[in-house]
Amino acid sequence: MFNIITPTYNRKHTLNRVYESLINQDFKDFNWIIVDDCSTDDTTELVNSWIETNSITIKYFKLERNQGKSAAVNYGLLYCDQPYTIIADSDDSFSAHTLSDLKEIWESIPANKNNKTVASIWTLTKNESGEIVGDTFPEDSWLVGFEERVLKHNIEGEKWACWRTSILANQKMYTSEACHIQESHTWNAINKNYDFLCVNIAHRCYFSSEDGLIASKKSRKDLAMVYYYGGYYGLKDVPVSEIIKHKFYRNLAFDYFKSRLLFSDKKHKLSFLKSITSGLIFLIMSPKRLIKKVI
């Protein structure tokens, strides 16, 4: 019933969290697809030892070169043969009833909605102390589209999703050779065409690791690339009138224009009109942001 995709890079020391979570599941109908993004540690040996135990079904693929998390997920999607897919990070853990809960929720959705409108089930995430990370959903079993979820509510904080495989495989995650593109831009693109069913339960435990903190310390140019592509993918299909109207889009436009001072990509750039609009938004918003920094 479920595919579990885990992209991993030099995470031998944390990958066991996912393994332990999976072997302890009270619902066993799943495949674990591990995509090794060209690790240089002993990940291969570790995974092979698990495969030999035959406790769960594991499909292991090692890429020939490091391509980043999103590309690894897209590769894993090629081998998904179950109707629902979860992306479990290589340092995550999750409760033993995760899959049984998700099975029950999927089966509770009327068949017409399940087949045509609902792309994913979203749940909450907790930290190592057991506290919910970010906002809860405004209501339980919240069936929501992009406009209400992002433009009206803009729910903050880590969330976790179980996807209809066919929909996620059709969209695929945005990728770039230059940098990691924030996953939210892929989720938002899907949410513009399909609903998300948001449930106020927390299955996943999110860990703040030392190597993750080191990786997050980016140079100004690295950050500019992230914001540039975020602005591009977030705004490329949005009418100018909507960019002007909504704060969410205005913030993307501000960051896109600011990032162009350090980075640009000729193959991925907004139209002339949207670039001009982004520039005007940048000029209008800059004084206010500067004042906030001073205060």
N, C-alpha and C positions, 0 to 999 in steps of 0.2 A: 504493500500500500504506500510506503514512504521511501523516498530517496533522501539520504543524509549526505550532503556534499560538504567536505572539509578541505578547504585550501590551506596548505601549510608550507612554511619556510623556516627551517632551522628551529622547529618547535618540539624536538624530541622530549624536552623536559616538561612540556605541558600537554602534549597530545593525549596522554593517558587519561586526562580529565574527560575528554570526549568518549574514549573507549570505555571507561568505567561507567559513564552515564548510559551508554548504549547497551552494555551487557546486563545492566540492571533494569532495563525497561520492562514493564509488565505487559507490553504489547510487542510482539517479536517480528511482525511482518514488515521488514525494512532491509534496505541495502545501504551499506556505508561506502561512499565513494570518496576516497582520499586522493587529492591532486597535489602532489609534491612539486612545489615551484622551484625545482633544482636546488634542494637543500644540500648543504655541505657537512651536516652532522650525521648521526647514525640513524636517521629516521627510517631508512629502508630496512635496516636490520630489525628495528623495533616492530615495524608493521608486519614484516614477514613472520616474526615470532607470534604475533596475534593471529595471523592467517593460519598458521600451523595448528593452533588450538581448535580452530573450526567452531568457535563459540557463536560467532555471528558472520553474516556474509559481508566480506570486504573486497572491494575492487580498488586496487592501488595503481596509480599512474604517476610516473616521474617525468616531468617536462625536461627537455634538453637545455633550456635556458630560462632564466628568471624573467617572468613577464608581469608579475603583480597579481594581487588577489582576484581582481575582476576577471582577468583573462583565465585564471585557473578555474574560477567558477564556471565560466562559459565552456571551458573544456569539459568539466565534469557533467554539464548538462547534456553533452553528446551521449553519455552513457546512462542517463536516467530512463528507466523503463517502468517506473511506478507512477501513479497519477498525481502524487503530491510530493513536493520537494522542500526540504529545510536546509538552510545554509548554517552549519555549525562551525564557528571559528575554532581554530586549533588550540585555544586556551580556555574554551568555554566548558561549563558543566551545566547539567539540567536535570530536573527531577525525574524520578522513575516512572511517573504517570504521565509524562509529557505526551507521548504518542497515543496512549489510550484516550486522554482528554481530547486531543486534536481529532482523532477518529470520530469520537462522539459528536464533536462540534460540526465537522464536515457532514456527517450523516443527518444532523438536525436541520441542515439548510434544505429548503424545498428544492426539488430536482431542477425546476426551471431556473431558479436563481443560481444554483450550483453550477449549472452548465453554461449559463449565458452571462452572468454579471459579476459573480464573486471571484476575484483573482487570488485572494489570500486571507488567511486568518492571522491577525496581529495580536500578540500578547505582550505583557509587560516584562521588564528585566529588573533583577535585583542585584545589588552589589555584594561584596564578600561579607558584609555585616548583616545582610538580609533586608536591607532597606530598598524600597522601590526607587529606581533611577529615573528622574524626570517626572513628567506629568502622567497621571492616570487619564483614562478616557472619560469624557463627560457623561457617558452612560455605558452600561454593560451591554454586550452584543450590539455594538454601535455599527450599523451598516452605513458606510460613508464613502462619498466620492472625493475627488481632489479638492474641489472648491470649498466644501465645508471643512474638510480635515486640515487643509493647509492655509487657504486664503482667509477663512473665518476664524479657525481655532488655533492653527499653528502649534500643534501638540509637540512639546519639547521632550528630549531625553531618549535614551536607548530603548528600542523596541525590537521584537523578534517576530519573524514571519514564517508561516508555512504556506507555500505557493502551490497553485495548480501548475503542474509541470508544463503543460502545453502552452500556457500563457507566458510563463517566465522564459521558456526556451524560445518562444517566438520573438520576445523583446530583446533578450540577452542584456547583459550589463554593459554600460558604456565603458570603453577602455581607451587608453592613450599610452603611447610609448614614453611620453614625457613625464607623466605623473599619475597618481591614483585619483580617479574621479569619484567624488563622494557618491556613495550608493544611493543616497536619497533622491538623486536626480533620475536614476533608473526607476525607483519605486514611484516617483511622482508621474513619470511618463506612463506607467501602467495604470496608475490610479485615475488618470484622465479618461480612460476608456472602460475601466472596470471598478467595481466597488471593493472595499476592504471591510472585512468583518472584524471589528476590534473588541477584544474581550479583556476584562480587568482581572486576569489571573497572571501570575508570574511563574514561568517554568525555568527560564534561563538565569544563570548566575554569571555576572560580568566581572572579570578580574582586571585590575590595573597592574600590569606587569612592568618591570624595570626596562626591559627592552622595548616595550611599547612606548614608554615615556621618552626614551632616547630617540626613537624613530619619529616622534611627534615634533621634535625640535628642528624645524625646517628653516632654511635660509629665506630671505625676502623673495628671491626669485622662485624658489620652490613653492612658497605660499601663493605667489602671483599666478603660477601655472594652475594651481588648484582652483583659485577663484576665477581665473579666465575660463577654464573649461566648464566650471560650474555655471557661470553666467551664460556661456554659449549653449549648453544643453538645456539649461533651464528656461531660456528665452527664445530659442530659435524658432519655435512654432507658436509663439504667443503674439497676438496682435499688439501693436503699439498702444492702442487705447487701453488694453488690459495692463500693460506695463506701467502706464501712468496712474491707473486707477488703484492698484493694489500695492500695499506696503511690501509684501513678500517679493514681488517682482521688482519694485524700485530698489530694494536692497541688493538683489542680484545684479541689476543694472549698474549700481554704484560700484560694486566690487569688480564687475567686468571691466568697466572703464578705467578704474584705478589700476587694475592688474596690467592693462595694456601699456602702462608707463615702463614696465619691466619685461613684459613677454607678450608675444602675439603668434598666431598660427594662421598662415595664409589659407590653409585648407579648411580651417574651422573658424570662421568669423561671422559675426552678425551682419545683417544687411546694413547698407549705408544709413537708412532711416533709423534703424534701431541703434546703431552706433552713435548717431547724432543725439537721439533721445537719451541714451545712456550718459553721454557727455553733459547734457543739460541737467539731468538728475544729479550727476556728480557735483556740478557747480552749485546747485541749490542745496544739496544735503551737506556739503563739506563744512560750511561754517558751524552748523548745528553739532556735527560730530566733533569738531575741534573744540567747541565750548565744553562738551561733555567730558573730553579728555582732560581739559584744564581743571574743571570742577572736581 
